Amino acid sequence: QVQLVESGGGLVQSGGSLRLSCVASGRIFSLGLMGWYRQAPGKQREMVATITNTGSTHYEDSVKGRFTISRDNAMHTVYLQMNTLKPEDTAVYYCNVWSHAEENHYWGEGTQVTVST
């Protein structure tokens, strides 16, 4: 099993920045793709950004140029730097990790990001 703990969410004004962190623990010796997803009220969960264990990244179109995903493999941590935040970025943000050892995806419990006008 892999446990994920997110942190860094909060309330910020439009145009502001936040940095999310997600730390993995448990059977973490074979982690693959890591990513951030978000779910706004009344909407489906959507991919925000993903990063492979070799550093290749992929972003949802609306966050390109504003968000940056990164990972520290030694610390088993994935980050999401969010700049120029907009009210439409308001959502619960979830960390997701693929474990090769477990052959399974794992989700964190989520962290709320609220962007005010």
MDAnalysis code that builds the backbone (N, CA, C; Angstrom):
import MDAnalysis as mda
import numpy as np

u = mda.Universe.empty(351, n_residues=117, atom_resindex=np.repeat(np.arange(117), 3), trajectory=True)
u.add_TopologyAttr("name", ["N", "CA", "C"] * 117)
u.add_TopologyAttr("resid", np.arange(1, 118))
u.add_TopologyAttr("resname", ["GLN", "VAL", "GLN", "LEU", "VAL", "GLU", "SER", "GLY", "GLY", "GLY", "LEU", "VAL", "GLN", "SER", "GLY", "GLY", "SER", "LEU", "ARG", "LEU", "SER", "CYS", "VAL", "ALA", "SER", "GLY", "ARG", "ILE", "PHE", "SER", "LEU", "GLY", "LEU", "MET", "GLY", "TRP", "TYR", "ARG", "GLN", "ALA", "PRO", "GLY", "LYS", "GLN", "ARG", "GLU", "MET", "VAL", "ALA", "THR", "ILE", "THR", "ASN", "THR", "GLY", "SER", "THR", "HIS", "TYR", "GLU", "ASP", "SER", "VAL", "LYS", "GLY", "ARG", "PHE", "THR", "ILE", "SER", "ARG", "ASP", "ASN", "ALA", "MET", "HIS", "THR", "VAL", "TYR", "LEU", "GLN", "MET", "ASN", "THR", "LEU", "LYS", "PRO", "GLU", "ASP", "THR", "ALA", "VAL", "TYR", "TYR", "CYS", "ASN", "VAL", "TRP", "SER", "HIS", "ALA", "GLU", "GLU", "ASN", "HIS", "TYR", "TRP", "GLY", "GLU", "GLY", "THR", "GLN", "VAL", "THR", "VAL", "SER", "THR"])
u.atoms.positions = np.array([
    [0.848, -1.191, 0.000],
    [0.000, 0.000, 0.000],
    [0.890, 1.250, 0.000],
    [0.328, 2.297, -0.605],
    [1.001, 3.593, -0.637],
    [0.063, 4.622, -0.017],
    [0.582, 5.414, 0.880],
    [-0.209, 6.486, 1.489],
    [0.302, 7.821, 0.945],
    [-0.637, 8.721, 0.674],
    [-0.307, 10.037, 0.125],
    [-0.888, 11.116, 1.030],
    [-0.085, 12.110, 1.343],
    [-0.540, 13.227, 2.162],
    [-0.234, 14.524, 1.425],
    [-1.301, 15.253, 1.115],
    [-1.160, 16.536, 0.412],
    [-1.131, 17.685, 1.409],
    [-0.511, 18.763, 1.013],
    [-0.509, 19.984, 1.817],
    [-0.305, 21.175, 0.896],
    [-0.567, 22.372, 1.432],
    [-0.291, 23.587, 0.685],
    [-1.498, 24.312, 0.137],
    [-2.676, 23.713, 0.260],
    [-3.861, 24.400, -0.218],
    [-4.229, 25.574, 0.672],
    [-5.228, 26.335, 0.237],
    [-5.672, 27.463, 1.025],
    [-6.470, 28.450, 0.210],
    [-6.651, 29.626, 0.786],
    [-7.394, 30.715, 0.150],
    [-6.398, 31.750, -0.347],
    [-6.551, 32.132, -1.601],
    [-5.643, 33.112, -2.202],
    [-6.439, 34.009, -3.129],
    [-5.980, 35.231, -3.284],
    [-6.640, 36.145, -4.208],
    [-6.265, 35.837, -5.650],
    [-7.138, 36.219, -6.549],
    [-6.865, 36.054, -7.976],
    [-5.518, 36.700, -8.327],
    [-4.710, 35.955, -9.080],
    [-3.381, 36.423, -9.431],
    [-2.298, 35.946, -8.495],
    [-2.690, 35.359, -7.402],
    [-1.736, 34.882, -6.415],
    [-1.164, 33.524, -6.743],
    [-0.364, 32.993, -5.810],
    [0.329, 31.726, -6.015],
    [0.159, 30.816, -4.808],
    [0.221, 29.536, -5.078],
    [0.259, 28.510, -4.050],
    [1.167, 27.388, -4.532],
    [1.745, 26.665, -3.581],
    [2.540, 25.489, -3.906],
    [1.991, 24.298, -3.139],
    [1.548, 23.298, -3.889],
    [1.044, 22.070, -3.285],
    [2.165, 21.044, -3.203],
    [2.121, 20.241, -2.146],
    [3.076, 19.147, -1.974],
    [2.310, 17.863, -1.685],
    [2.881, 16.757, -2.093],
    [2.291, 15.446, -1.832],
    [3.428, 14.482, -1.519],
    [3.397, 13.948, -0.308],
    [4.440, 13.035, 0.141],
    [3.891, 11.619, 0.170],
    [4.631, 10.707, -0.452],
    [4.242, 9.297, -0.468],
    [4.992, 8.535, 0.606],
    [4.297, 7.557, 1.206],
    [4.925, 6.676, 2.192],
    [4.352, 5.275, 2.026],
    [4.955, 4.319, 2.699],
    [4.535, 2.932, 2.554],
    [5.427, 2.211, 1.561],
    [4.834, 1.456, 0.625],
    [5.614, 0.712, -0.374],
    [5.978, 1.657, -1.523],
    [6.999, 2.451, -1.321],
    [7.322, 3.551, -2.232],
    [8.553, 3.275, -3.065],
    [8.980, 2.023, -3.142],
    [10.241, 1.747, -3.815],
    [10.107, 1.582, -5.315],
    [8.908, 1.717, -5.845],
    [8.729, 1.569, -7.291],
    [7.586, 2.460, -7.768],
    [7.743, 3.755, -7.552],
    [6.702, 4.689, -7.964],
    [6.903, 5.109, -9.408],
    [5.826, 5.183, -10.142],
    [5.879, 5.585, -11.533],
    [5.315, 6.971, -11.725],
    [4.323, 7.067, -12.593],
    [3.721, 8.355, -12.897],
    [3.103, 8.967, -11.637],
    [3.360, 10.268, -11.448],
    [2.745, 11.017, -10.357],
    [1.983, 12.183, -10.970],
    [0.895, 12.583, -10.333],
    [0.129, 13.662, -10.930],
    [-0.783, 14.367, -9.956],
    [-1.306, 15.475, -10.441],
    [-2.300, 16.250, -9.706],
    [-3.592, 16.309, -10.513],
    [-4.683, 16.111, -9.836],
    [-6.016, 16.189, -10.418],
    [-6.823, 17.160, -9.571],
    [-7.935, 17.646, -10.120],
    [-8.776, 18.540, -9.330],
    [-10.245, 18.279, -9.634],
    [-11.060, 18.606, -8.657],
    [-12.504, 18.443, -8.819],
    [-13.196, 19.658, -8.214],
    [-13.872, 20.402, -9.082],
    [-14.657, 21.551, -8.656],
    [-16.078, 21.091, -8.342],
    [-16.810, 21.853, -7.532],
    [-18.188, 21.458, -7.190],
    [-19.042, 21.251, -8.440],
    [-19.723, 20.126, -8.481],
    [-20.609, 19.839, -9.602],
    [-19.915, 19.404, -10.876],
    [-18.611, 19.226, -10.827],
    [-17.859, 18.832, -12.026],
    [-17.120, 17.526, -11.781],
    [-16.728, 16.900, -12.887],
    [-15.945, 15.675, -12.784],
    [-14.490, 16.000, -12.445],
    [-13.825, 15.022, -11.857],
    [-12.407, 15.176, -11.573],
    [-11.636, 15.218, -12.889],
    [-10.684, 16.144, -12.987],
    [-9.917, 16.286, -14.212],
    [-8.422, 16.306, -13.909],
    [-7.647, 15.867, -14.883],
    [-6.197, 15.892, -14.770],
    [-5.716, 17.328, -14.869],
    [-4.789, 17.697, -14.007],
    [-4.174, 19.012, -14.060],
    [-2.761, 18.904, -14.649],
    [-1.972, 18.001, -14.093],
    [-0.598, 17.832, -14.561],
    [-0.078, 16.481, -14.104],
    [0.789, 15.886, -14.932],
    [1.435, 14.631, -14.569],
    [2.926, 14.713, -14.869],
    [3.680, 13.846, -14.192],
    [5.123, 13.814, -14.395],
    [5.602, 12.369, -14.249],
    [6.416, 11.922, -15.205],
    [6.968, 10.571, -15.140],
    [8.162, 10.554, -14.187],
    [8.677, 9.363, -13.900],
    [9.817, 9.283, -12.998],
    [11.116, 9.735, -13.657],
    [11.060, 10.027, -14.962],
    [12.221, 10.606, -15.641],
    [12.030, 12.093, -15.913],
    [10.914, 12.664, -15.463],
    [10.731, 14.104, -15.536],
    [9.912, 14.637, -16.694],
    [9.355, 13.758, -17.499],
    [8.503, 14.233, -18.591],
    [7.168, 14.689, -18.020],
    [6.712, 15.851, -18.484],
    [5.500, 16.451, -17.918],
    [4.399, 16.603, -18.951],
    [3.182, 16.695, -18.441],
    [2.015, 16.900, -19.293],
    [1.045, 17.771, -18.504],
    [0.454, 18.770, -19.189],
    [-0.438, 19.705, -18.515],
    [-1.781, 19.811, -19.224],
    [-2.806, 20.051, -18.449],
    [-4.107, 20.407, -18.987],
    [-3.976, 21.793, -19.610],
    [-4.671, 22.020, -20.707],
    [-4.452, 23.239, -21.486],
    [-4.640, 24.518, -20.674],
    [-5.621, 24.561, -19.789],
    [-5.928, 25.816, -19.095],
    [-4.865, 26.218, -18.065],
    [-3.968, 25.304, -17.715],
    [-2.952, 25.631, -16.715],
    [-1.559, 25.780, -17.322],
    [-1.428, 25.507, -18.607],
    [-0.120, 25.629, -19.253],
    [0.404, 27.053, -19.123],
    [1.666, 27.159, -18.734],
    [2.281, 28.471, -18.556],
    [2.043, 29.077, -17.192],
    [1.134, 28.501, -16.413],
    [0.858, 29.019, -15.068],
    [1.252, 28.033, -13.975],
    [1.067, 26.757, -14.226],
    [1.375, 25.715, -13.241],
    [2.626, 24.958, -13.662],
    [3.391, 24.512, -12.662],
    [4.572, 23.690, -12.911],
    [4.579, 22.507, -11.952],
    [4.645, 21.312, -12.522],
    [4.737, 20.106, -11.709],
    [6.196, 19.667, -11.634],
    [6.589, 19.180, -10.470],
    [7.946, 18.669, -10.300],
    [7.905, 17.545, -9.270],
    [8.993, 16.784, -9.204],
    [9.044, 15.699, -8.229],
    [10.453, 15.544, -7.695],
    [10.524, 15.048, -6.490],
    [11.789, 14.715, -5.847],
    [11.730, 13.229, -5.548],
    [12.382, 12.432, -6.378],
    [12.287, 10.978, -6.235],
    [12.917, 10.499, -4.919],
    [13.943, 11.169, -4.467],
    [14.589, 10.765, -3.214],
    [13.676, 10.990, -2.015],
    [12.847, 12.035, -2.106],
    [11.936, 12.361, -1.009],
    [10.528, 11.824, -1.258],
    [10.340, 11.147, -2.406],
    [9.030, 10.556, -2.750],
    [7.926, 11.611, -2.695],
    [8.223, 12.764, -3.270],
    [7.328, 13.908, -3.183],
    [7.073, 14.487, -4.576],
    [5.849, 14.918, -4.795],
    [5.501, 15.626, -6.020],
    [4.938, 16.986, -5.622],
    [5.282, 17.983, -6.420],
    [4.880, 19.357, -6.141],
    [4.056, 19.919, -7.299],
    [3.250, 20.915, -6.983],
    [2.551, 21.669, -8.015],
    [2.656, 23.150, -7.649],
    [3.469, 23.860, -8.395],
    [3.574, 25.308, -8.226],
    [2.503, 25.958, -9.087],
    [1.635, 26.710, -8.457],
    [0.516, 27.334, -9.161],
    [0.658, 28.844, -9.079],
    [0.846, 29.472, -10.232],
    [0.986, 30.920, -10.311],
    [-0.182, 31.515, -11.091],
    [-0.362, 32.806, -10.946],
    [-1.426, 33.527, -11.663],
    [-2.757, 32.790, -11.517],
    [-3.093, 32.469, -10.293],
    [-4.317, 31.700, -10.044],
    [-5.557, 32.492, -10.415],
    [-6.555, 31.763, -10.888],
    [-7.824, 32.347, -11.319],
    [-8.956, 31.729, -10.501],
    [-10.080, 32.417, -10.386],
    [-11.212, 31.830, -9.637],
    [-11.621, 30.465, -10.171],
    [-11.488, 30.255, -11.472],
    [-11.870, 28.961, -12.044],
    [-10.903, 27.832, -11.671],
    [-9.807, 28.146, -10.994],
    [-8.907, 27.121, -10.478],
    [-9.390, 26.580, -9.135],
    [-10.417, 27.191, -8.579],
    [-10.961, 26.743, -7.297],
    [-11.456, 25.305, -7.408],
    [-10.951, 24.450, -6.526],
    [-11.289, 23.024, -6.557],
    [-10.586, 22.325, -5.403],
    [-10.947, 21.070, -5.207],
    [-10.152, 20.198, -4.353],
    [-9.101, 19.540, -5.240],
    [-7.870, 19.644, -4.850],
    [-6.753, 19.101, -5.621],
    [-6.293, 17.789, -4.990],
    [-6.171, 16.769, -5.837],
    [-5.802, 15.430, -5.392],
    [-4.483, 15.003, -6.019],
    [-3.675, 14.367, -5.228],
    [-2.442, 13.758, -5.695],
    [-2.733, 12.308, -6.104],
    [-2.096, 11.869, -7.173],
    [-2.261, 10.487, -7.637],
    [-0.899, 9.915, -7.978],
    [-0.706, 8.656, -7.603],
    [0.575, 7.996, -7.857],
    [0.320, 6.586, -8.371],
    [1.111, 6.173, -9.358],
    [1.089, 4.778, -9.817],
    [2.235, 4.036, -9.160],
    [1.909, 2.908, -8.549],
    [2.921, 2.072, -7.933],
    [3.151, 0.843, -8.792],
    [4.376, 0.699, -9.313],
    [4.701, -0.492, -10.105],
    [4.671, -1.739, -9.227],
    [5.091, -1.579, -7.969],
    [5.139, -2.731, -7.067],
    [3.743, -3.259, -6.766],
    [2.819, -2.337, -6.570],
    [1.452, -2.709, -6.232],
    [0.578, -2.876, -7.468],
    [1.058, -2.378, -8.618],
    [0.263, -2.353, -9.849],
    [-1.102, -1.727, -9.572],
    [-1.026, -0.522, -9.003],
    [-2.265, 0.138, -8.611],
    [-2.026, 1.644, -8.512],
    [-3.117, 2.403, -8.721],
    [-3.096, 3.840, -8.490],
    [-3.493, 4.117, -7.045],
    [-2.942, 5.178, -6.492],
    [-3.331, 5.619, -5.162],
    [-3.668, 7.107, -5.197],
    [-4.647, 7.468, -4.376],
    [-5.098, 8.858, -4.293],
    [-4.882, 9.405, -2.891],
    [-4.549, 10.697, -2.828],
    [-4.558, 11.379, -1.559],
    [-5.970, 11.808, -1.202],
    [-6.121, 12.399, -0.018],
    [-7.456, 12.799, 0.434],
    [-7.874, 14.152, -0.112],
    [-6.952, 14.871, -0.706],
    [-7.285, 16.144, -1.332],
    [-6.986, 17.339, -0.455],
    [-6.714, 18.450, -1.107],
    [-6.492, 19.710, -0.416],
    [-7.261, 20.814, -1.148],
    [-7.976, 21.621, -0.396],
    [-8.840, 22.637, -0.992],
    [-8.026, 23.849, -1.430],
    [-8.264, 24.276, -2.656],
    [-7.697, 25.523, -3.172],
    [-8.862, 26.429, -3.542],
    [-8.901, 27.612, -2.951],
    [-9.958, 28.576, -3.228],
    [-9.330, 29.879, -3.679],
    [-9.744, 30.344, -4.858],
    [-9.208, 31.583, -5.421],
    [-10.335, 32.615, -5.446],
    [-10.157, 33.682, -4.720],
    [-11.190, 34.719, -4.644],
    [-10.939, 35.804, -5.693],
    [-12.033, 36.490, -6.059],
    [-11.922, 37.563, -7.060],
    [-11.430, 38.841, -6.416],
])
